[in-house]
Amino acid sequence: QLTSYPLSLPCILNRVFLLLTTMPSSSILFTFLVLSLTILCSNAQGPPSPGYYPSSKISPITFSQGFRNLWGPQHQRLDQNSLTIWLDSNSGSGFKSLHSYKSGYFGAAIKLQPGYTAGVITSLYLSNNQDHPGNHDEIDIEFLGTTPGKPYVLQTNVYMRGSGDGNIIGREVQFHLWFDPTQNFHNYAILWKPSEIIFLVDDVPIRRYPRKIDATYPSRPMYLYGSIWDASSWATEGGKYKADYKYQPFVGSYTNFKLQGCTVESPVSCQSPSVSAGYGSLSPQQYRAMQWVQNNYMVYNYCHDPRRNHNLIPEC
């Protein structure tokens, strides 16, 4: 399970080896093991600093200032500035922003449920599905439920006009996380600009989706949504494990809502928040942090999927 929350085992093993002082210091194998485990221990502490923290530049809002319940009101509880939604055999729940946006920074701190959550999706995403049913756009952060002992999968997706770009479905890139997302709240965000989309976890960029051609980039106004729902047909290992309601309710918790951007009512001069200081896009330091995440925790990239026709994915 080193790919899930790797802080414990490698670091413990490292210290055990360091205690074995009776072994010859010249042992190549011993030295290699200590060095390797020390590197793992260092990696387990988290990614390199991105150097810039866009979430700190944006003031949080209360749920009622920016959102309303969309469905499942009986499965939603608001306690001061924290929102809890849950799924059981009767219903899930979802919420929606009060305004539609053309661009902006969209985030929340989320805490996931531990244990058996297979088949359950907890999400934060932009969509215009209600305005364009069957032909909509989406930018997704989705947590794919899991079974005990296996890490959550964070799925990012960009989706245009109902079916990818009219030829394929979605542009999914999936990650494990360098921490346990069930233990504490962590900040997840989407920065959507006319030129690029950047997904962030605790202000660390994990994925950048640049605008290559208009057909592969969502540009129509979207609302911000959050939800918890049953996606047993595909969510966990391709649908191998289903939602099991003997473990209900399945709970998702949200707080520290961040919502700043250009609404459909904003003037043409409106600009989205910046993701970096002094750069048009990510800084070199942010790129290094993103590369660290992708090298160590990316588990799926649609551009590398041999089952897909890559002639239909121009940006790959």
N, C-alpha and C positions, 0 to 999 in steps of 0.2 A: 504493500500500500504506500510506497514511497511517493507515488504520483498524486496522492490525495492531500494530506496535510503533513509534509515531510519533516516537521521540526523535531519530532520526538526520536524516532528510531535511529537515524543516522547520527544525531548528536549524542545519544546515549552510547551507541557503539563506539563513537570516536573517543569518548571519555574512558570507556572500558579499555580500549587499546592503549590509551596514554598511560593507564595505570599499570600496564604490563611492562614495568621497567626492567624486569629480569631478562627480557628478550634482548639479544644483541642489537645494539643501535645501528650496526652496519647491515642488518638484515634488509635486503632490497624489498622483499615482500612486505615486511612490517612497515617500512617507510612509505611504500606505495599505498598501503591500506590507510594509514593515518592521514596522509596527504589527501587521498580521495574522499575520505569521510569528512575531513575538515572543510573541503570545498563544498560538499553537500550541505554541511551544517551552515556554512556561510550563505549558500543559495537559499536555504530554508528560511532565513531571516526576512526574506522578501526581496522585491525587485530593487534595482538602483533608484535613487531619488530622481523623480522627473524634473525637479528644480522649479516647477511652476504648478500652482494649485488653483485651478479655475474655480473650484467649488467655494473657496474662501473669498472670492470676489463677488459672490452672489448671495444675497440675504435669503434665508429660508422664509417660507410662507406657511401659514396654517392650511390644513386640508380645505377648510371652508372658503378660504380666500382664492383657491385655485381650482377646486374640484367639486364634483357632486357624485353621488351614487348613480351607477348606470343600471345595475341589475343585482339581484340577491340582497336587498336591503336588510333582510333578517339575518344575513350572514356577514354583517359588517358592524364593527364597533369602533367608535371614536373616543379615545381617552386623552384629553388635553391635545397634544400635537401628534399623537401616535394613532395610526389606523391599523386595526386588525381585521383581516378578512379570512374566511375559511370555507372549505369545501367539505360537504358530507354527502350522504347518499341522496339527499333531497335537492341540493343546489350548491353552486359555487357563488362567487361574487365578483363584481368589477366596478371600477370607478372611471371617471372621464373628466378631462379638464373643461373649464368653463368656456375657454376660447380655442379657436383654431389658429394654428401658427404656420407661417411660411418658412421659418428658420428659428434657431435658438438653442439654448442649453436646457436640458430636461433631465432632472435627477431626483433621486430619493435614496435614503438609507434603508436597507432591507435586511431583515433577519429571517432565515429559513427554518423550517421544522426539521429536527433530527429524526433518525429512525427510518422506518419504512415509508417512503413517499413515492414509490414507483407509480408511473402513469399520471402524476400530478404536475401541472405547470404553474409556476408562480412567475408573473411577468410585469414588465414595465416597457411600454412600446408606444410608438407613434403610428397612427393609422387614419385613413379617410374612408374606411369600409362603409360607414353609414352614408357617406355622401356619394360613393361610387361602388355600390354593391356589385360584386363579380368582376370589378375592373379597378381594384383599389391598390394603394401603395402602403408599405409598412416599413418601419425601422424598429427592429425588435431586440430587446434583452429578455431572454427566457431562461428560467432555471428548470432544467429537466429533472424530475424526481428520480430517486435512486433507492437502492436496497441497502440494508445495514452493512457497513464495512466498505462501501464503495463511495467515491466522492461524487458530489453534485457535478453536473455539466452545465456550464453557462454557455448558452447558444446565442450568438449574435446573427442577425439576418437582415438583409436588405431585399425588398420585394417590390416589384414594379408592375403596375397595371394588371393585377389579377393573376399573373403567371410568370413571375420573374421579369422577362422582357417580351413576353408573348411566345417564347420558345421553350423555356425551362422554368422550373419552380425554385425560386429562392436562391440565395447566395449565403449559405450558412458557413460560419466559422465557429468552432466550438473550443472551449477551454475548460480545464480544471482550474482550481484556484490555489493560491499559495497560503491559504488560511482556511479555517473551518467556518463556513458562512452560517452555521447554526448556532455558534457560540456568542456572537456579538453582531451589532448592526455594522454594515459596511456601505459605503457610498458607491452607487452605480449611476452612470450618466451617459447620455447621448448628446453630442454636439453636432447639430445639423446646420450646415452652411450651404450657400449656393454652390460652393466649389468642392466640398468634402463632407464626409460623415466620420466622426471619431467616437469610438466607444471607450469609456473610462471606468476603471475600478479603483476606488480610493485615490482618484486623480491621476492614476497611472494609465496612459493610453495603452489599450490592448489590441486595437484594430483601427486602421485608417482605410476608408473607402473613398477614393477620389472620384470626382466626376470626369469620366473619360469621354462618354458620348451621352447625348440627351436621353436616348432610349434606355440606358441602363442606370438612370439616376432619378430618384423620386423628387419631384419639384412642386407637386400640387399641395395645397395646405392640408395639414393633418392636426388631429387632436392627440393629446397624451392620455394614455390609458394605463390602468393597472388591473390585474385580475388573477384569480386562482380558479383552475378548472381541470376537468378530467380529459386527458389526451392519451388514454390507455392504448389507443391503436398505434401510436408511434413514439411516445415520449421517452420511454426507458428501454435502451438497447433495441431500438427498432420495433417496439411493441412486445418484446419478449416477456416483460413483467408488467402486469396491469395494476390499476388502483385496487387496493384491498380495503374495503370499508370497515373491516374489523379494527383498523387503526385510525378511524375517523375520530374527531375532525382533523383535517389537514389545514394547517394555519400558515398564513404569511403576514408579516408585520412590516409596516412602513412608517417612516418618520423623516424629518429633515428634508422636506420637499423643497426642491429648487426648480423654478420655472421662470425663465427670462428669455424673451425673444421677440420676434416681429409677428404680430397677429395680422389677420387679414385686414384689420382696420388701421394698422400702423401706416405712417407715411412712407413713401418710396425711399426716403433717406435713412430709414431704420436699418441698423446693422446688428448682427448677432454678437454675443460676447466672444472675446478672443480666447483661444485655447492655450496661448503662449504669450510671452512678453517679448516684443520686438521682432517677432517672426510672423510671416504670413500664415504658416501652418505650424507644425511641431518643431520645436528646437532640436538641435543635435542631442541634447541630454534626454529629451523626451523620446526621441527615436531609439536611443540606447536602452531606455527602460522598456519600451514596447518590444524591442527585439529580444530582450531577456525573457519577457513573458511568453512570446511566441516560440522561442527556442526551448523553453522548459515546460510550458503548460498548454500549448495548443495541441488539441487531440484530433481535430478534423478541419480541413480546408477544402471547400468546394472546388477550388482551382486544381487541387491535386487528386481529385476523385476519378479513378479510371473508368468508373461506370457512366460518366457524363460525357456528352459530346462537346468538347472544348472549342469546336468551331463556332458554337453558339454562345460562347462566353468571351466576348472581345477583350474585356479588361484583364483576363487571365493570361 
